[in-house]
Amino acid sequence: MNSIEIIMIPVADRQKSKAFYLNLGFEVVLEAPDPHGETWIQMRLPGSNTTISLASFQGIICETEDIHAAIDNYHQKGIEVGAIDETPWGKFAWLKDLDGNSLCLHQK
Protein backbone atom coordinates (compact mmCIF):
# COMPACT_ATOMS: atom_id res chain seq x y z
CA MET A 1 0.00 0.00 0.00
CA ASN A 2 1.38 3.37 -1.00
CA SER A 3 -1.17 5.81 0.39
CA ILE A 4 -4.70 6.18 1.67
CA GLU A 5 -6.70 7.26 -1.35
CA ILE A 6 -10.35 7.22 -0.17
CA ILE A 7 -12.00 6.89 3.23
CA MET A 8 -15.55 5.63 2.78
CA ILE A 9 -17.93 7.11 5.33
CA PRO A 10 -21.35 5.48 5.83
CA VAL A 11 -24.14 8.05 5.59
CA ALA A 12 -27.94 7.85 5.62
CA ASP A 13 -28.54 10.57 3.02
CA ARG A 14 -25.74 11.31 0.57
CA GLN A 15 -27.08 14.68 -0.61
CA LYS A 16 -27.63 16.01 2.93
CA SER A 17 -24.18 14.74 3.90
CA LYS A 18 -22.66 16.39 0.84
CA ALA A 19 -24.17 19.72 1.91
CA PHE A 20 -22.76 19.26 5.43
CA TYR A 21 -19.23 18.54 4.15
CA LEU A 22 -19.43 21.45 1.70
CA ASN A 23 -20.22 23.69 4.69
CA LEU A 24 -17.10 22.31 6.41
CA GLY A 25 -14.98 23.43 3.47
CA PHE A 26 -14.74 20.20 1.45
CA GLU A 27 -15.09 20.28 -2.33
CA VAL A 28 -16.68 17.74 -4.66
CA VAL A 29 -14.11 15.75 -6.63
CA LEU A 30 -16.57 13.43 -8.37
CA GLU A 31 -20.33 12.92 -8.35
CA ALA A 32 -21.68 10.25 -10.68
CA PRO A 33 -24.03 7.25 -10.78
CA ASP A 34 -22.39 4.09 -9.44
CA PRO A 35 -22.99 0.52 -10.66
CA HIS A 36 -25.30 -0.19 -7.68
CA GLY A 37 -27.88 2.46 -8.60
CA GLU A 38 -26.64 4.98 -6.06
CA THR A 39 -24.69 8.21 -6.55
CA TRP A 40 -20.94 8.05 -5.90
CA ILE A 41 -19.93 11.25 -4.12
CA GLN A 42 -16.23 11.79 -3.55
CA MET A 43 -14.98 14.90 -1.74
CA ARG A 44 -11.73 16.34 -0.39
CA LEU A 45 -10.33 19.28 1.43
CA PRO A 46 -8.76 21.73 -1.04
CA GLY A 47 -5.18 20.71 -1.85
CA SER A 48 -5.50 17.26 -0.28
CA ASN A 49 -4.83 13.99 -2.10
CA THR A 50 -6.89 11.91 0.33
CA THR A 51 -10.62 11.97 -0.33
CA ILE A 52 -13.78 10.81 1.39
CA SER A 53 -16.66 8.98 -0.23
CA LEU A 54 -20.18 9.32 1.12
CA ALA A 55 -21.26 5.69 0.95
CA SER A 56 -23.52 3.03 2.35
CA PHE A 57 -20.66 1.18 4.10
CA GLN A 58 -17.31 1.84 5.77
CA GLY A 59 -13.99 1.17 4.11
CA ILE A 60 -10.52 2.54 3.45
CA ILE A 61 -9.19 2.37 -0.10
CA CYS A 62 -5.39 2.28 -0.38
CA GLU A 63 -3.50 2.87 -3.58
CA THR A 64 -1.01 0.25 -4.78
CA GLU A 65 1.18 0.14 -7.87
CA ASP A 66 0.92 -3.65 -8.41
CA ILE A 67 -2.19 -5.27 -6.97
CA HIS A 68 -1.09 -8.81 -7.90
CA ALA A 69 2.27 -8.43 -6.10
CA ALA A 70 0.55 -6.88 -3.07
CA ILE A 71 -1.95 -9.75 -2.85
CA ASP A 72 0.83 -12.35 -3.22
CA ASN A 73 2.75 -10.61 -0.42
CA TYR A 74 -0.29 -10.61 1.87
CA HIS A 75 -1.09 -14.25 1.11
CA GLN A 76 2.49 -15.17 2.12
CA LYS A 77 1.81 -13.43 5.43
CA GLY A 78 -1.44 -15.38 5.93
CA ILE A 79 -3.71 -12.43 5.12
CA GLU A 80 -6.77 -13.32 3.06
CA VAL A 81 -7.65 -10.97 0.22
CA GLY A 82 -10.76 -11.23 -1.96
CA ALA A 83 -10.82 -11.62 -5.72
CA ILE A 84 -9.69 -8.76 -7.92
CA ASP A 85 -12.57 -6.76 -9.36
CA GLU A 86 -11.61 -5.07 -12.64
CA THR A 87 -13.58 -1.89 -13.30
CA PRO A 88 -13.24 1.16 -15.58
CA TRP A 89 -11.71 2.92 -12.53
CA GLY A 90 -9.01 0.31 -11.96
CA LYS A 91 -8.52 -2.98 -10.12
CA PHE A 92 -9.88 -3.43 -6.59
CA ALA A 93 -9.44 -6.20 -4.00
CA TRP A 94 -10.99 -6.12 -0.51
CA LEU A 95 -9.73 -7.52 2.78
CA LYS A 96 -10.70 -7.20 6.44
CA ASP A 97 -8.59 -6.47 9.49
CA LEU A 98 -8.86 -8.52 12.70
CA ASP A 99 -11.87 -6.48 13.84
CA GLY A 100 -13.78 -6.74 10.56
CA ASN A 101 -12.92 -3.28 9.21
CA SER A 102 -12.82 -3.20 5.41
CA LEU A 103 -9.67 -2.26 3.53
CA CYS A 104 -9.33 -2.19 -0.21
CA LEU A 105 -6.34 -2.30 -2.53
CA HIS A 106 -6.71 -0.12 -5.63
CA GLN A 107 -4.49 -0.16 -8.69
CA LYS A 108 -5.28 2.57 -11.21
N, C-alpha and C positions, 0 to 999 in steps of 0.2 A: 504494500500500500504506500502510495506516494503522498497523498494529501486527502483531507476530508473535503469532498466536493459538495455534497448536499446532505443536510440534516432534515429528515422528513418528520414533520410535526403533525400529529393527529388533531384534526379540527372537526367540529360539528357542521359548520357552515363556511365554506371556502370563501365566498364573496364577503361576508361580514368579517372574517379573519383577515382577508386581504386589506380591507379598509382600516382595520386596527393597525396592521403592520405598516401601512402607508403613513398613518398618523405618527408612528414611532420613527419614521425617517427611512424606512426601507423603500426600495424601488422594485418594480416588476421587471424581471429578466425575461420571463417567458410565460405566456398564458395561452393554452391551446387545448383542444379536446384530446383526451388520452384514450388508449385502446379499450378501457373499461367503461366508457360512456360518461366519465366524469370530466372535469376541467383540471388540467395540470397547471398549477400556479407555482412558479418558482420566483423567489425574491432574494434580494441581498441588500446589505448596507452599501452605500456608494463607495466604490474603490475596493471592495472586498472580493476575493475569489471564492470564498465559501458562501453557499446559498442555502436557503431554506425552501422546502416544498410544503405547501399546505395540503395535507393528504388525509386519507382515511386510516392510516396505520403509521406506526413509528418505525424509523430505520435510519441508518447512517450509510451513505454511499461514499465509498473511498475510491479514488482514482488509482489505477494501476497501468503500467505500460504494457505488460504481457500477462493477460489473465490466465492463460494455460500454465505458465511457469509459476505464477502465484498459487494456483490451485494445487499443482504438483507439490510445491513446497509445503503447503498446509496439510495435504494428505500425508506427507512424510512425518509431520509432527502430530498426526492423529486427529487433525481437525477436519470435520466433515463439511463439505461445501456442496451445494446443490448444482444441478445441471446449468450449463451456460445457456442463457437466453439471448439469441441474436436479434437485435432490433435495428430500426433505422438510426437510432441514437447511440449505437454501440453494443458491446457485449456486456451482459450482467450475470453475476452469479451470487446467490445469497447464502449466508451462513448465520448461525446464532452463537452468542457467547454462552457462558455457563449459566446465566440467569435468564436466557431466552430472548435477549435483546437482538434485534435483527441488524446485521451488517451486510453490506453489498459491495462486491468488487465491480468496478466499471472500467472497461477499456474502450476508449473512443475510437 
